Amino acid sequence: MRRAANFLIPISLITLYYAFWFVLVVFLLSRWPEIREVISLGGLSDLPGSDGNNFEPIYSDAKDTVLGSKGPAQLAVGCLVSALMIIPVSWAYFITSRNKEVDQSFAQTIIIMPIVVTGIAMIVANSIALAFSLAGIVAAVRFRFTLDQPSHAMYIFVAIGIGLASGIGALGIAAVISIAFVYTTLIIWKLEYGKAMSGPFFSMLTRRDNTTDDDY
């Protein structure tokens, strides 16, 4: 009972966090509809309608927005949203961490990474030349950050996904990635999924007799 109560507290706080920002965004958009040009909850609607053999329509749209007069405002909003959406992800890392002391440098990395990726995504702006230039720069710089646990790689990928979504203006997608990852991680952690292979269901699923010693 006590463990269940301890689990409901962080879940409730995280839910209130998401609900607060959702209500605030809805209020701002309803009160000042003109800010929709800066706060874009979509961002991917123009991609399916463009010609797959020609990058010019996509690049023109990015040039008119990211490199236009509202580009700095869109970059600021994208960086802010990526920072806000990665914070609950860091909370999930703190909650599910098996060690009493978390890796501070890793926690700071997953907070900063989406902001940096957001800026990079806007700089590239669907340009193949800039993308190859960025790949060359990244290849020239050796990345020496080592992951202590394999599960840390998930947080890196989520941070990159949130940053990319915010960078292309798909703020709604960034929010969905954050929400889906946080709740899925916490539920799997709470259920201790994969910890024990006991019970009739796992015996049927794995076709393994639980009473048999597999050490041979």
C-alpha positions in Angstrom: 0.0 0.0 0.0 2.8 2.4 0.9 4.7 1.7 -2.3 1.5 2.3 -4.4 1.0 5.6 -2.6 4.6 6.6 -3.3 4.1 5.8 -7.0 0.9 7.8 -7.2 2.6 10.9 -5.9 5.1 11.3 -8.8 2.5 10.2 -11.4 0.1 12.9 -10.1 2.8 15.6 -10.1 3.9 14.7 -13.7 0.2 14.7 -14.8 -0.4 18.1 -13.3 2.8 19.3 -15.0 1.6 18.3 -18.4 -1.9 19.5 -17.7 -0.7 22.9 -16.6 1.3 23.6 -19.8 -1.5 22.2 -22.0 -4.1 24.4 -20.4 -1.7 27.4 -20.7 -1.1 26.8 -24.4 -4.8 26.4 -25.1 -5.5 29.6 -23.2 -2.8 31.6 -25.0 -4.0 30.4 -28.4 -7.6 31.2 -27.7 -6.7 34.6 -26.2 -4.2 35.7 -28.8 -4.8 33.6 -32.0 -2.0 35.6 -33.8 0.7 33.7 -31.8 -0.2 30.5 -33.8 2.5 31.7 -36.3 5.1 31.2 -33.6 3.6 28.4 -31.6 3.1 25.7 -34.2 1.6 22.5 -32.7 1.9 20.7 -36.1 4.8 21.2 -38.4 4.6 18.0 -40.6 1.5 18.7 -42.5 3.4 20.2 -45.5 5.8 17.3 -46.0 3.4 14.7 -47.4 2.1 17.1 -50.0 5.5 18.0 -51.4 7.1 16.2 -54.3 9.3 13.4 -53.1 11.8 14.0 -55.9 12.2 17.6 -55.3 13.4 19.2 -52.0 12.8 22.8 -53.2 9.2 23.1 -51.8 10.3 21.9 -48.4 13.4 24.1 -48.3 11.3 27.1 -49.5 8.9 26.7 -46.6 11.8 26.5 -44.1 13.4 29.5 -45.7 10.2 31.5 -45.3 9.8 30.6 -41.7 13.0 29.7 -39.9 15.2 32.2 -41.8 12.4 34.8 -41.9 11.6 37.7 -39.6 9.9 35.3 -37.1 12.8 32.8 -37.1 14.3 33.9 -33.8 10.9 33.8 -32.1 10.3 30.3 -33.4 13.7 29.2 -32.3 13.1 30.6 -28.8 9.7 28.9 -28.6 11.2 25.6 -29.9 14.0 25.7 -27.4 11.6 26.5 -24.6 9.2 23.7 -25.5 12.1 21.2 -25.8 13.3 22.2 -22.3 9.9 21.9 -20.8 9.2 18.5 -22.4 12.5 17.0 -21.4 12.1 17.9 -17.7 9.5 15.1 -17.0 11.9 12.7 -18.8 14.6 13.6 -16.3 12.1 13.0 -13.5 11.4 9.5 -14.9 15.2 8.9 -14.8 15.4 9.9 -11.2 12.4 7.8 -10.2 13.5 4.6 -12.0 17.2 4.8 -11.3 18.4 1.8 -9.4 21.3 3.7 -7.8 20.7 6.0 -4.8 23.0 8.6 -6.5 22.2 9.4 -10.1 24.7 10.5 -12.6 24.6 14.3 -12.5 26.5 14.8 -15.8 24.1 12.5 -17.6 21.0 14.2 -16.1 22.4 17.6 -17.2 23.1 16.1 -20.7 19.6 15.0 -21.3 18.3 18.4 -20.3 20.6 20.4 -22.5 20.7 18.0 -25.5 17.1 18.8 -26.8 17.8 22.5 -26.8 21.0 22.0 -28.8 19.3 19.6 -31.2 16.4 22.1 -31.7 18.9 24.8 -32.8 20.7 22.3 -35.1 17.5 21.2 -36.7 16.6 24.8 -37.5 20.0 25.6 -38.8 19.9 22.6 -41.2 16.5 23.7 -42.4 16.0 20.7 -44.7 19.1 21.6 -46.7 21.1 18.7 -47.9 24.3 20.7 -48.1 24.0 21.9 -44.5 23.1 18.3 -43.4 26.3 16.9 -45.0 28.3 19.8 -43.5 26.9 19.0 -40.1 27.7 15.3 -40.4 31.3 16.2 -41.3 31.7 18.4 -38.3 30.2 15.8 -36.0 32.6 13.2 -37.4 35.5 15.5 -36.8 34.7 15.9 -33.2 35.1 12.7 -31.1 32.2 12.2 -28.7 33.6 10.7 -25.5 30.5 10.5 -23.3 30.1 6.9 -22.1 26.9 5.4 -20.9 27.0 3.6 -17.6 23.8 1.6 -18.3 22.2 0.5 -21.5 18.9 2.1 -20.5 20.6 5.5 -20.7 20.6 5.2 -24.4 16.8 5.5 -24.4 17.0 8.8 -22.7 19.5 10.1 -25.3 17.2 9.0 -28.2 14.2 10.6 -26.5 16.1 13.9 -26.0 17.2 13.8 -29.7 13.6 13.1 -30.8 12.1 15.9 -28.7 14.8 18.3 -30.0 14.2 17.3 -33.7 10.4 17.7 -33.3 10.8 21.1 -31.7 13.4 22.1 -34.3 11.0 21.5 -37.2 8.1 23.2 -35.4 6.2 20.0 -34.5 5.7 21.0 -30.9 2.7 18.7 -30.6 4.9 15.7 -31.6 7.6 16.7 -29.1 4.9 16.7 -26.4 3.5 13.3 -27.4 7.1 11.8 -27.4 7.7 13.1 -23.9 4.3 12.0 -22.5 4.4 8.5 -24.1 8.0 7.8 -23.0 7.5 9.0 -19.4 4.3 7.1 -18.7 5.5 4.0 -20.5 8.8 4.0 -18.5 7.0 4.5 -15.2 4.4 1.8 -15.8 7.1 -0.7 -16.9 9.1 0.2 -13.8 6.1 -0.1 -11.5 5.1 -3.5 -12.9 8.8 -4.7 -12.8 8.3 -6.1 -16.3 10.8 -8.9 -17.1 12.1 -9.2 -13.5 10.7 -12.7 -12.9 9.7 -15.4 -15.4 7.2 -17.1 -13.1 3.6 -17.8 -13.5 1.5 -19.8 -16.0 1.5 -17.0 -18.6 5.3 -16.8 -18.9 5.5 -20.6 -18.9 3.1 -20.7 -21.8 4.8 -17.8 -23.6 8.3 -19.0 -23.3 7.5 -22.8 -23.3 9.7 -23.1 -20.3 9.1 -25.1 -17.1 9.8 -22.8 -14.2 10.8 -25.8 -12.0 13.5 -26.8 -14.3 17.1 -25.6 -13.8 18.3 -24.1 -17.0 21.9 -23.9 -15.9 23.4 -26.6 -18.0 
